[in-house]
Amino acid sequence: MNLSQLPTFDPESREVTAVIETPKGSPNKYDYDPDCGALRLKAVMPEGTAFPYDFGFIPSTLGDDGDPLDVLVFLDAPVIAGCVLTIRLIGVIEAEQREEAGEPERNDRLLAVAIHAHTHEHVHRLEDLRPNLLEEIEEFFRHYNKLRGREFKPLARSGPDRARQLLEKGIAAAKPA
């Protein structure tokens, strides 16, 4: 089965589905390759650098960068790469990303809480996160992209309603014409 074509919504809970590519704490960045149905190693970060939370994508969506929508998931402990889980959208870091010599393109980071989370079960919107966490996450993405010769520029932080709008846009973009 192609994980990028799973249903966007869990059929039982009607919450959003996510596929984790890179677990929290991993110094390795993985990307799902639908052509072979497996994860590929995309990058290795420098010593001491690791993903702050589980990172992956929302299936059956398409972002402006041509890939499924990115999602950073808050959960008590990391899950394995390739894990499919159900999430609750809490917001989005709207951002532009630019390759070294290219034009900027939107590459937003949806933020979500896994429905099985205990530590973050009280989080339903960005204001529920601890102070300075969003700054730390934005700085991680700036640093990660800089190491890869790209620029990551946050444009706005928005709540669950905007995240849902971007999700709906991504679902529409993924549907065949």
Order of alpha helices (4+ residues) and beta strands (2+ residues): beta-beta-beta-beta-beta-beta-beta-beta-alpha-beta-alpha
